[in-house]
């Protein structure tokens, strides 16, 4: 023990006090820095928790909006399918009527501009009015019947046109409904 007391005797007391004060100051500074760091971390944790809560609410809201839009699209698809089925039914009835008429005339259509027939305005044709269809040598000069080949061509073209019209009606209904849903969604944002 005698050795340590000589070390304390060599250094003056004020130097020891200064060293002890420096060591205490350094310890306090480290403690204060840690305390500030803990306070800042608590603030960051609270901000993150608030952001998580807000993100959860936003996610819930957006999920609900997406589900609502999906339901509207499903309803629009159902309506479109019903409309498409209705159009197909109307076209089918038209095809059946056309087939019945064709069977009644031995598979041949009648020329509406032929002598003795009525045109689209329901005015009777004059007896001497020439028909553009009848002027050819297709054998339709009597009775206003079109040739079998022309009747078949017109029937196939009518069917093709009706399929196009059915598809257009279904697509148009889809596009109009989709535009309405998109506009509603954009107005909600």
Buried (B, 14 or more C-beta within 10 A) or exposed (E): EEEEEEEEEEEEEEEEEEEEEEEEEEEEEEEEEEEEEEEEEEEEEEEEEEEEEEEEEEEEEEEEEEEBBEEBBEEBEEEBEEBBEEBBEBBEEEBEEBEEBBEEBEBBBBBEBBBEBEBEEEEEBEEEEEBEBBEEEBEBBEEBBBBBEBBBEBBEEBBEEBEEEBEEBBEEBBEEBBEEBEEEBEEEE
